[in-house]
């Protein structure tokens, strides 16, 4: 029986509570994966990977997620491409709606970020955290410093 206590413990990372919640649906989840992938072995692999990945991702709006978002923004704003890439998973995607450009994999994202840093030639960009489709996201804005303000020390 699903109780609030069980849900709270599962959300907090209690593996036994999570297993108690998901085990009754495992067969249906595997069948759903099978319908998509067409192979029982692929379905089992996909289900296992999904259940394992759950343990790696921080919870939405948790202190861990906020820290990850802060680290990402700091690295991006400093043009620390290695620092950004170190935070990515192997299946990472970079998308920039409304543009149709998409970059999949850390090497592709690193290449794009490197080209962007070269193109900006030292112009600073700030990332403003937001959410899109329940996932962390950023808006980017250029920090423009006027020459007159720079010469006055501002």
C-alpha positions as CSV (number, residue, x, y, z in Angstrom):
1,X,0.0,0.0,0.0
2,X,1.3,3.4,-1.0
3,X,1.6,5.8,2.0
4,X,2.8,9.3,2.4
5,X,5.6,8.0,4.6
6,X,6.7,5.6,1.8
7,X,6.6,8.4,-0.8
8,X,8.6,10.8,1.3
9,X,11.3,8.2,1.9
10,X,11.4,7.2,-1.8
11,X,11.8,10.9,-2.8
12,X,14.6,11.3,-0.2
13,X,16.5,8.5,-1.8
14,X,15.6,5.5,0.2
15,X,16.2,2.6,-2.2
16,X,14.0,0.1,-0.4
17,X,11.1,2.5,-0.4
18,X,11.6,3.3,-4.1
19,X,11.7,-0.5,-4.9
20,X,8.6,-1.1,-2.9
21,X,6.8,1.6,-4.9
22,X,8.1,0.5,-8.3
23,X,8.3,-3.3,-8.1
24,X,4.5,-3.9,-8.5
25,X,4.8,-2.0,-11.8
26,X,8.0,-3.5,-13.1
27,X,6.4,-5.9,-15.5
28,X,4.2,-3.2,-17.0
29,X,7.2,-0.9,-17.3
30,X,9.2,-3.6,-19.0
31,X,6.3,-4.3,-21.4
32,X,6.0,-0.6,-22.2
33,X,9.7,-0.5,-23.0
34,X,9.3,-3.7,-25.1
35,X,6.5,-2.1,-27.2
36,X,8.8,0.9,-27.9
37,X,12.1,-1.0,-28.5
38,X,10.8,-4.3,-29.9
39,X,13.2,-6.5,-27.9
40,X,12.8,-8.0,-24.4
41,X,16.6,-7.7,-23.8
42,X,16.6,-4.0,-24.9
43,X,13.6,-3.4,-22.8
44,X,15.2,-4.9,-19.7
45,X,18.4,-2.9,-20.4
46,X,16.4,0.4,-20.8
47,X,14.4,-0.2,-17.7
48,X,17.6,-1.0,-15.6
49,X,19.3,2.1,-17.0
50,X,16.4,4.3,-16.1
51,X,16.0,2.9,-12.6
52,X,19.8,3.4,-12.0
53,X,19.8,6.9,-13.5
54,X,17.2,7.9,-11.0
55,X,19.8,7.6,-8.3
56,X,22.2,10.0,-10.0
57,X,20.0,12.9,-10.7
58,X,19.3,15.5,-8.0
59,X,15.7,16.0,-7.1
60,X,13.9,19.0,-8.7
61,X,14.4,22.3,-6.7
62,X,16.6,20.4,-4.1
63,X,19.7,22.0,-2.7
64,X,21.8,19.5,-4.7
65,X,20.1,20.6,-8.0
66,X,20.5,24.3,-7.1
67,X,24.2,23.7,-6.4
68,X,24.6,21.9,-9.7
69,X,22.9,24.8,-11.6
70,X,25.1,27.3,-9.8
71,X,28.3,25.4,-10.7
72,X,27.1,25.1,-14.4
73,X,26.4,28.8,-14.6
74,X,29.7,29.8,-13.0
75,X,31.7,27.6,-15.4
76,X,29.7,28.8,-18.4
77,X,30.1,32.5,-17.5
78,X,33.9,32.0,-17.0
79,X,34.2,30.2,-20.4
80,X,35.5,27.2,-18.4
81,X,34.5,24.6,-21.0
82,X,36.1,21.7,-19.3
83,X,34.2,22.7,-16.1
84,X,30.9,22.7,-18.0
85,X,31.6,19.4,-19.7
86,X,32.6,17.8,-16.4
87,X,29.0,18.4,-15.2
88,X,27.4,16.7,-18.2
89,X,26.2,13.1,-18.5
90,X,27.1,11.0,-21.5
91,X,23.6,11.5,-22.9
92,X,23.5,15.3,-22.5
93,X,21.8,17.5,-25.1
94,X,22.1,21.3,-25.6
95,X,19.1,22.9,-27.2
96,X,18.4,26.6,-27.7
97,X,14.8,27.2,-28.7
98,X,13.6,28.8,-30.9
99,X,16.7,27.9,-32.8
100,X,16.7,24.4,-34.3
101,X,20.3,23.8,-33.4
102,X,20.9,20.8,-31.1
103,X,24.1,19.3,-29.8
104,X,24.2,15.8,-28.4
105,X,27.1,14.4,-26.3
106,X,29.7,16.2,-24.2
107,X,32.3,16.5,-27.1
108,X,29.7,18.1,-29.4
109,X,28.6,20.5,-26.6
110,X,32.3,21.3,-25.8
111,X,33.0,22.1,-29.4
112,X,30.0,24.4,-29.6
113,X,30.9,26.2,-26.4
114,X,34.5,26.6,-27.5
115,X,33.4,28.2,-30.8
116,X,31.0,30.5,-28.9
117,X,33.8,31.6,-26.5
118,X,36.0,32.4,-29.5
119,X,33.2,34.3,-31.2
120,X,32.4,36.4,-28.1
121,X,36.1,37.5,-27.8
122,X,35.9,38.1,-24.0
123,X,32.3,39.6,-24.0
124,X,30.7,38.3,-20.8
125,X,27.4,36.3,-20.9
126,X,25.3,35.8,-17.8
127,X,23.0,32.8,-17.3
128,X,19.7,33.3,-15.6
129,X,18.3,30.1,-14.1
130,X,14.8,29.1,-15.0
131,X,12.9,25.8,-15.8
132,X,11.6,24.4,-19.0
133,X,9.5,21.2,-19.2
134,X,10.3,20.6,-15.5
135,X,14.1,20.6,-16.2
136,X,16.7,23.2,-15.2
137,X,17.2,25.7,-18.0
138,X,18.9,29.0,-18.5
139,X,18.3,32.3,-20.3
140,X,21.5,33.9,-21.6
141,X,22.1,37.6,-21.8
142,X,25.2,39.5,-22.9
143,X,26.7,41.9,-20.4
144,X,27.4,45.1,-22.4
145,X,29.8,47.5,-20.8
146,X,29.9,50.9,-22.5
147,X,33.3,52.4,-23.1
148,X,32.4,55.6,-21.4
149,X,31.4,53.7,-18.2
150,X,34.7,51.7,-18.4
151,X,36.8,54.8,-18.7
152,X,35.1,56.2,-15.5
153,X,35.9,53.0,-13.7
154,X,32.4,51.6,-13.7
